[in-house]
């Protein structure tokens, strides 16, 4: 599991650090990354995570999926949609429209912490690996957006990287605490992990649909975004199919 944590943290740090290397506008690249991650998330959710969570007849699973969806809606009151690429251009908005860096970090940290709860050894290894892959891919555009926002607010690079590291550590922290609870209760909480996965599924559904159904200017669905979505779904299908075939 330690390598899983390292990959999650390093991916976020390296992705966010890319902002310092390129001075020009990367809006198109970010949008395409978001489209790919959104398509991949919704692909693995329908192809793997939902079938897995319903494999065991646990009562209220559907309710926890709905709760996860609604919880993400509440978190976006804090983050203003940073999870799906809203950068909130501070050069063109009113002061009251500025998002608080504190609220932004709080919302994103809760979001990342919850995603880490189902990452425990007791889950099916294939499903766990697919979940981690989804988190890693999704964290790439989030990290880019997060650092971009910090720089918009005139934050020093060292502080921006420090806050990015805090965000990156939240998913491993959620996993570690979840494993501690599992060991402290002698693994007698299987329903708890099923509900935790259902909660993450709800979060994934909200984030991915928000990304995929956002329209471009003039309500045109850009062909590049469409092809990127198809690619994301294809990769999700390939990972799920070959994982089960293996």
C-alpha positions in Angstrom: 0.0 0.0 0.0 2.9 2.3 0.6 3.6 2.5 -3.1 0.0 3.4 -3.7 0.3 6.3 -1.4 3.6 7.5 -3.0 2.1 7.4 -6.5 -1.0 9.4 -5.3 1.2 12.1 -3.6 3.8 12.3 -6.3 1.3 12.6 -9.1 -0.4 15.5 -7.5 2.9 17.3 -6.7 4.3 16.8 -10.2 1.1 17.9 -11.9 0.7 21.0 -9.8 4.4 21.9 -10.4 3.9 21.9 -14.1 2.2 25.3 -13.7 5.6 26.8 -12.8 7.2 25.5 -16.0 4.7 26.9 -18.6 3.9 30.6 -18.6 1.4 30.6 -21.5 -2.3 29.9 -21.3 -2.9 26.1 -20.9 -6.7 26.4 -20.8 -7.2 24.0 -23.7 -4.9 21.4 -22.3 -6.6 21.6 -18.9 -10.1 21.2 -20.5 -8.9 18.1 -22.4 -7.4 16.6 -19.3 -10.6 17.3 -17.5 -12.7 15.7 -20.3 -10.4 12.6 -20.2 -10.5 12.3 -16.4 -14.3 12.8 -16.3 -14.9 10.2 -19.0 -12.5 7.8 -17.2 -14.2 8.3 -13.9 -17.7 7.7 -15.2 -16.4 4.7 -17.2 -14.8 2.9 -14.2 -17.8 3.9 -12.0 -20.4 2.2 -14.2 -18.2 -0.7 -15.5 -16.5 -1.6 -12.2 -17.3 0.3 -9.0 -21.1 0.1 -9.1 -21.2 -3.6 -10.0 -18.6 -4.3 -7.2 -20.5 -2.3 -4.6 -23.8 -4.1 -5.4 -22.1 -7.6 -5.5 -22.8 -7.8 -1.8 -26.5 -7.3 -0.8 -25.9 -4.5 1.7 -28.9 -2.5 2.6 -28.9 1.3 1.9 -26.1 1.1 -0.7 -28.2 3.2 -3.1 -28.9 5.7 -0.4 -25.1 6.2 0.3 -24.5 6.7 -3.4 -27.1 9.5 -3.4 -25.5 10.9 -0.2 -22.1 11.0 -1.9 -23.6 12.8 -4.8 -25.3 15.4 -2.5 -22.2 15.7 -0.3 -20.1 16.7 -3.4 -22.8 19.3 -4.2 -22.3 20.7 -0.7 -18.5 20.6 -1.0 -18.7 22.7 -4.2 -20.2 25.5 -2.2 -16.7 25.7 -0.7 -14.6 24.9 -3.7 -16.8 26.6 -6.4 -16.2 23.6 -8.7 -12.4 23.4 -8.6 -12.8 19.6 -8.7 -13.9 19.9 -12.3 -11.6 22.7 -13.5 -13.3 26.0 -12.6 -10.3 28.3 -12.2 -12.4 31.4 -11.2 -10.4 34.0 -13.1 -9.5 36.5 -10.5 -8.6 39.1 -13.0 -12.2 39.4 -14.3 -14.4 38.8 -11.3 -15.7 41.0 -8.5 -14.2 40.9 -5.1 -17.2 39.1 -3.6 -16.9 36.4 -6.2 -13.4 35.4 -5.1 -13.2 32.0 -3.6 -11.5 31.8 -0.2 -8.3 29.8 -0.3 -9.2 28.5 3.2 -12.6 27.2 2.0 -11.1 25.9 -1.2 -8.5 23.8 0.7 -11.2 22.7 3.2 -13.5 21.5 0.5 -10.8 19.8 -1.6 -9.2 18.1 1.5 -12.5 16.6 2.6 -13.1 15.5 -1.0 -9.7 13.8 -1.2 -10.0 12.3 2.3 -13.3 10.6 1.5 -11.8 9.1 -1.7 -9.1 7.4 0.4 -11.5 5.7 2.8 -12.2 2.6 0.6 -8.5 2.1 -0.3 -8.0 -0.8 2.1 -6.5 -4.3 1.6 -9.9 -6.0 2.3 -11.3 -4.7 -1.0 -10.9 -6.7 -4.2 -7.4 -5.8 -5.4 -8.5 -5.2 -9.0 -11.3 -2.8 -7.9 -8.9 -1.1 -5.5 -6.3 -0.6 -8.2 -9.0 0.8 -10.6 -10.2 3.2 -7.9 -6.7 4.4 -7.3 -6.1 4.9 -11.0 -9.2 7.0 -11.2 -8.1 9.1 -8.2 -4.7 9.6 -9.7 -6.0 10.7 -13.1 -8.5 13.0 -11.6 -6.0 14.6 -9.3 -3.9 15.8 -12.3 -6.3 18.5 -13.4 -7.3 19.3 -9.8 -3.7 19.9 -8.9 -3.1 22.1 -12.0 -6.2 24.1 -11.1 -5.3 24.4 -7.4 -1.8 25.8 -8.0 -3.2 28.1 -10.8 -5.7 29.6 -8.3 -3.0 30.0 -5.6 -0.8 32.0 -8.0 -3.8 34.1 -9.1 -4.1 35.2 -5.5 -0.4 36.1 -5.4 0.7 33.2 -3.1 4.4 32.4 -2.9 5.5 29.3 -4.7 6.7 27.6 -1.5 3.4 28.1 0.2 1.5 26.9 -2.9 3.5 23.7 -3.0 3.0 23.2 0.7 -0.8 23.5 0.4 -0.7 21.2 -2.7 1.3 18.6 -0.6 -1.4 18.9 2.1 -4.1 18.2 -0.5 -2.0 15.3 -1.9 -1.7 13.7 1.6 -5.4 13.7 2.3 -6.3 10.6 0.3 -3.5 8.4 1.9 -4.6 9.8 5.3 -8.2 8.7 4.6 -6.9 5.2 3.7 -4.6 5.0 6.8 -7.4 6.0 9.2 -9.8 3.6 7.5 -7.3 0.7 7.8 -6.7 1.6 11.5 -10.5 1.4 12.1 -10.5 -2.0 10.3 -7.8 -3.4 12.4 -9.1 -2.0 15.7 -12.5 -3.6 15.1 -11.1 -7.0 13.9 -12.4 -6.5 10.4 -16.0 -6.7 11.6 -17.2 -3.7 9.6 -17.6 -5.0 6.1 -20.8 -2.9 5.6 -18.8 0.2 6.5 -16.4 -0.2 3.6 -19.2 -1.0 1.2 -20.9 2.3 2.3 -17.6 4.2 2.0 -17.2 2.9 -1.6 -20.9 3.9 -2.3 -20.2 7.4 -1.0 -17.1 7.7 -3.3 -19.2 6.4 -6.3 -21.7 9.3 -5.6 -18.8 11.8 -5.5 -17.4 10.4 -8.8 -20.8 10.5 -10.5 -21.3 14.2 -9.5 -17.8 15.3 -10.6 -17.7 13.3 -13.8 -21.2 14.4 -15.0 -20.4 18.0 -14.1 -17.3 17.8 -16.4 -19.0 16.0 -19.2 -22.1 18.0 -19.4 -20.5 21.4 -19.2 -21.0 23.2 -22.5 -18.4 25.1 -24.4 -18.9 28.7 -25.5 -22.0 29.1 -27.8 -23.2 25.7 -26.4 -21.1 23.8 -28.9 -19.6 20.5 -28.0 -16.1 20.7 -29.2 -15.0 17.8 -31.4 -11.6 17.5 -29.6 -13.4 17.2 -26.3 -15.7 14.6 -27.8 -12.8 12.5 -29.0 -11.1 12.9 -25.6 -14.2 11.6 -23.9 -14.3 8.6 -26.2 -10.6 8.0 -25.4 -11.3 8.2 -21.7 -14.2 5.8 -21.9 -12.1 3.4 -24.1 -9.3 3.4 -21.5 -11.8 2.7 -18.7 -13.3 -0.2 -20.6 -9.9 -1.6 -21.5 -8.7 -1.5 -17.9 -11.9 -3.0 -16.6 -12.0 -5.7 -19.3 -8.4 -6.8 -19.1 -8.4 -6.6 -15.3 -11.3 -9.1 -15.1 -9.9 -11.2 -17.9 -6.6 -11.5 -16.0 
